[in-house]
Every structure is written in C-alpha cells, then in structure tokens.
Amino acid sequence: MELGEALEQALPDRPFRFYPAVLSTEADALKWARAGAPPGAVVTAGYQVSPRGRAGFEWDVGAGLAFSVVLRPRLPAPREGWVYTVAVSGLADALGEEATIEWPDEVRSGGVRAGAVGAHVEIGPLGVDWAVVNVLIHDPDPDLVARSVKAIEARLAEASAPVLAAYLRRCETIGRRVVARLIPLGPGGPEVSGLAVSSSVDGSLVVETPEGRRLAIPPQNLGLLERQLP
C-alpha cells in the first residue's frame, strides 16, 4: 500500500491532504488555515523540500515523516506558547509511557530523539485565532501519525492543570542548568543562564538565575537551548 493511501486510511473522517512532494506541509497548512480549514485538518507528504520546525528551523527528516495539523485553540494571546506544551505532550503520549520531553519541542525515547514539534500561532483581536502544529516522527508509521494527532487534540481539550502536571513529570529539562539563547540569534544576542525550575501555563520555561531571579522564557522566543557548562 502506498504511503498516501495508508495515511488516508489511518486518518478517516477528517480533512486530509497528501502530496507525493511539497515545499513544506507547513506552507500548505498555513494557507489552508487562513482559508478556514477546520480544526484537525492534516497535511502530509511523502517528501518535503524544506520541512520546518520551531522558529522556522529546517528539520532533517531522514527516514522519518513530518506532517502538519491545524488547531483552533481557545487561548488568550499571552498564552500562545501553551500550544507547544499540548503538542509535545500529545506526541509523547503517542510515543509511549516511557517517552520523555525536552523543553520546548522534543520527545525522546531510550535517550534518543523520537520526535519533535513546531508551531505557528496566529494572533487575532480576541486572542489565538488558529495554530499550525508541525510534527516530526522518526518512525514513519501512519498509525503513529493518527495517534499523534488524536493525542494532541486530547491534550488541547484537557484542563491546563493536569496537562501541566503530566508535562512536568516527563520534562527532563527541569532541574538542569541551561543557557537559553533568544531570538534574534547572533554574537551578543540576548541569553538567559541558570537552573530550569519549572514550566508554566503559557508554555514558558522558568529559569532561576545565579542572582536568584526567576525569568520566564516563552518557547516562541527561544533560539537555542544548551546545557550550561560547569
């Protein structure tokens, strides 16, 4: 069975597009969302010229599979980063109980990356209008694509407190000393160093600096996150 047919069978009863090759599923999903695509609409492809993840960074898909899903969350604008929390939580759910999270966008299994997410969030006058979540999985399994989409939708529909509690239990970034390099990246660009102590309901990583200040870093403002050298 060809990939497109297998994906369509795994994703019945939902708006679905498959392309043998495309510039990026994100580009198509963004156009579709702006044109009124319903929540849960999925764009997939056998090959992407330029698949994109968080902050527009290009993904190396390799033998894996990347796809995009349209969401229409009810969130105030200051909580746009919550889309990252629900997306990465849903992907971790789909990948299994042993999956762990690296804030803000990566899921690991057995210590290696098993998947990642990126999000474009559109803000309107009343808050978040819609979002396109890009998902990378290293196992190109159509059933895993379907489980991931359903799990992300389930986490989005859930109350924030249990989602965040489950997220914090899985997030291995918490308790680690980190250096967060913020956008725009470059010599002399803004950065925050310290101990990652928590995450919040706007998706931010809370970092405690050596001076004892606690700073919140929204995922949409992050360029790179690195371990702080001793």
C-alpha positions as CSV (number, residue, x, y, z in Angstrom):
1,M,0.0,0.0,0.0
2,E,1.3,3.4,-0.9
3,L,2.1,6.0,1.8
4,G,-0.7,8.4,0.9
5,E,-3.3,5.7,0.8
6,A,-2.1,4.3,4.2
7,L,-2.2,7.7,5.8
8,E,-5.7,8.4,4.5
9,Q,-6.9,5.1,5.9
10,A,-5.3,5.9,9.3
11,L,-6.9,9.3,9.3
12,P,-10.6,8.7,8.3
13,D,-13.3,11.2,8.7
14,R,-11.1,14.2,8.9
15,P,-10.0,16.8,6.3
16,F,-6.8,15.4,4.9
17,R,-4.3,16.3,2.2
18,F,-1.4,14.2,0.9
19,Y,1.3,15.3,-1.6
20,P,3.9,13.0,-3.1
21,A,6.3,16.0,-2.8
22,V,5.8,19.5,-1.5
23,L,7.9,22.5,-0.4
24,S,6.6,22.0,3.2
25,T,3.4,20.8,4.8
26,E,3.6,23.9,7.0
27,A,3.3,26.2,4.0
28,D,0.2,24.4,2.7
29,A,-1.4,24.1,6.2
30,L,-0.9,27.8,6.8
31,K,-2.7,28.7,3.5
32,W,-5.4,26.2,4.4
33,A,-5.8,27.6,7.9
34,R,-6.1,31.2,6.6
35,A,-8.8,30.0,4.2
36,G,-10.8,28.5,7.0
37,A,-9.6,24.9,7.4
38,P,-11.4,23.2,10.3
39,P,-9.6,22.1,13.4
40,G,-8.0,18.7,13.0
41,A,-7.2,19.2,9.3
42,V,-3.9,17.3,8.4
43,V,-1.4,17.9,5.7
44,T,1.1,15.1,4.9
45,A,3.7,14.5,2.2
46,G,6.0,11.7,1.0
47,Y,8.8,14.3,0.6
48,Q,9.3,17.8,1.7
49,V,11.9,20.1,0.2
50,S,12.1,22.3,3.3
51,P,10.3,20.9,6.4
52,R,10.2,23.3,9.2
53,G,10.1,23.0,13.0
54,R,10.3,25.5,15.9
55,A,11.3,29.1,15.0
56,G,11.4,28.2,11.3
57,F,14.5,25.9,11.7
58,E,14.8,23.3,9.0
59,W,14.3,19.7,10.0
60,D,16.3,16.8,8.9
61,V,13.5,14.3,8.4
62,G,15.7,11.4,7.2
63,A,13.8,8.2,7.0
64,G,11.1,9.7,9.2
65,L,7.9,11.6,8.4
66,A,6.8,15.2,9.1
67,F,3.3,16.5,8.9
68,S,1.1,19.5,9.9
69,V,-2.2,19.8,11.7
70,V,-4.5,22.8,12.1
71,L,-5.7,23.6,15.5
72,R,-8.2,26.3,16.7
73,P,-7.4,26.6,20.4
74,R,-9.3,29.0,22.7
75,L,-6.4,30.8,24.3
76,P,-5.7,34.4,25.2
77,A,-2.8,35.9,23.3
78,P,-0.4,35.8,26.3
79,R,-0.8,32.0,26.4
80,E,0.2,31.3,22.8
81,G,3.2,29.2,24.0
82,W,0.8,26.7,25.6
83,V,0.4,25.3,22.1
84,Y,3.9,23.9,22.4
85,T,3.1,22.3,25.8
86,V,0.0,20.5,24.5
87,A,1.7,19.5,21.2
88,V,4.8,18.0,22.7
89,S,2.7,16.3,25.4
90,G,0.4,14.7,22.9
91,L,3.3,13.5,20.8
92,A,4.9,12.0,24.0
93,D,1.6,10.3,24.8
94,A,1.5,8.8,21.3
95,L,5.1,7.5,21.5
96,G,4.5,5.7,24.8
97,E,4.7,5.9,28.6
98,E,8.5,5.8,28.6
99,A,8.8,8.9,26.3
100,T,10.4,11.9,27.9
101,I,10.2,15.6,26.9
102,E,13.0,18.2,26.3
103,W,11.5,21.7,26.6
104,P,10.1,23.1,24.4
105,D,9.8,20.9,21.3
106,E,11.4,17.5,21.5
107,V,10.4,14.0,22.6
108,R,12.9,11.3,23.4
109,S,12.6,7.5,23.8
110,G,15.5,5.5,25.1
111,G,17.6,8.6,25.3
112,V,17.4,9.5,21.6
113,R,15.1,11.9,19.8
114,A,11.9,10.1,18.6
115,G,10.0,13.2,17.5
116,A,9.7,16.9,17.7
117,V,7.1,19.7,17.2
118,G,7.0,23.3,15.9
119,A,4.1,25.7,16.0
120,H,2.9,28.8,14.1
121,V,0.3,30.6,16.2
122,E,-1.9,33.3,14.6
123,I,-3.0,36.0,17.0
124,G,-6.2,37.9,16.4
125,P,-8.0,40.7,18.2
126,L,-9.6,38.3,20.7
127,G,-6.6,36.0,21.2
128,V,-5.3,33.0,19.4
129,D,-7.3,32.5,16.1
130,W,-5.6,29.3,15.0
131,A,-2.4,27.4,15.0
132,V,-0.5,25.1,12.7
133,V,1.5,22.4,14.6
134,N,4.3,20.7,12.6
135,V,5.2,17.2,13.9
136,L,8.3,15.1,13.1
137,I,8.3,11.4,13.9
138,H,11.3,9.2,13.2
139,D,9.1,6.2,12.7
140,P,7.1,6.8,9.5
141,D,4.1,4.8,10.7
142,P,0.7,6.0,9.5
143,D,-0.9,4.7,12.7
144,L,1.5,6.7,14.8
145,V,0.6,9.8,12.8
146,A,-3.1,9.2,13.6
147,R,-2.3,8.5,17.3
148,S,-0.2,11.7,17.5
149,V,-3.0,13.9,16.0
150,K,-5.6,12.5,18.3
151,A,-3.4,12.8,21.4
152,I,-2.5,16.4,20.6
153,E,-6.2,17.2,20.2
154,A,-7.0,15.4,23.5
155,R,-4.3,17.4,25.4
156,L,-5.6,20.6,23.9
157,A,-9.1,19.8,25.1
158,E,-8.0,18.9,28.6
159,A,-7.8,21.4,31.5
160,S,-4.4,23.1,31.9
161,A,-3.6,21.8,35.4
162,P,-3.4,18.1,34.7
163,V,-1.7,18.7,31.3
164,L,1.0,20.8,33.0
165,A,1.4,18.3,35.9
166,A,1.9,15.4,33.5
167,Y,4.3,17.6,31.4
168,L,6.5,18.4,34.4
169,R,6.8,14.8,35.4
170,R,8.1,14.0,31.9
171,C,10.2,17.0,31.2
172,E,13.9,16.2,31.7
173,T,14.9,19.8,31.2
174,I,13.6,20.7,34.7
175,G,16.4,20.5,37.2
176,R,19.1,21.1,34.6
177,R,21.4,24.1,34.3
178,V,20.8,25.7,30.9
179,V,21.7,28.6,28.7
180,A,18.8,29.9,26.6
181,R,19.8,31.9,23.6
182,L,16.9,34.0,22.5
183,I,15.8,35.3,19.1
184,P,17.5,37.1,17.3
185,L,20.5,34.7,17.5
186,G,23.9,36.1,16.9
187,P,27.0,37.4,18.7
188,G,26.0,39.5,21.7
189,G,22.4,38.4,21.3
190,P,20.1,38.1,24.4
191,E,20.6,35.0,26.6
192,V,19.5,33.7,30.0
193,S,21.5,31.3,32.1
194,G,20.5,29.4,35.2
195,L,18.6,26.5,36.7
196,A,15.4,25.4,34.9
197,V,13.0,25.1,37.8
198,S,9.5,24.8,36.2
199,S,7.3,25.5,33.2
200,S,4.0,27.5,33.2
201,V,0.6,27.7,31.7
202,D,1.9,29.9,28.9
203,G,4.4,27.3,27.9
204,S,7.4,29.2,29.3
205,L,10.4,27.7,30.9
206,V,11.1,29.3,34.3
207,V,14.8,29.7,34.9
208,E,16.4,30.8,38.2
209,T,19.5,32.9,37.6
210,P,22.6,32.8,39.9
211,E,21.3,36.0,41.4
212,G,18.1,34.3,42.5
213,R,15.8,36.0,39.9
214,R,13.2,33.8,38.1
215,L,12.7,34.6,34.5
216,A,10.1,33.1,32.1
217,I,11.3,32.2,28.6
218,P,8.4,31.7,26.1
219,P,9.0,28.9,23.6
220,Q,8.3,31.3,20.7
221,N,11.2,33.5,21.8
222,L,13.8,30.7,22.0
223,G,16.6,30.3,19.5
224,L,18.7,27.6,21.1
225,L,18.7,25.9,24.5
226,E,22.0,24.4,25.7
227,R,23.3,22.7,28.8
228,Q,25.3,25.1,30.9
229,L,28.9,24.0,31.2
230,P,30.3,23.5,34.8
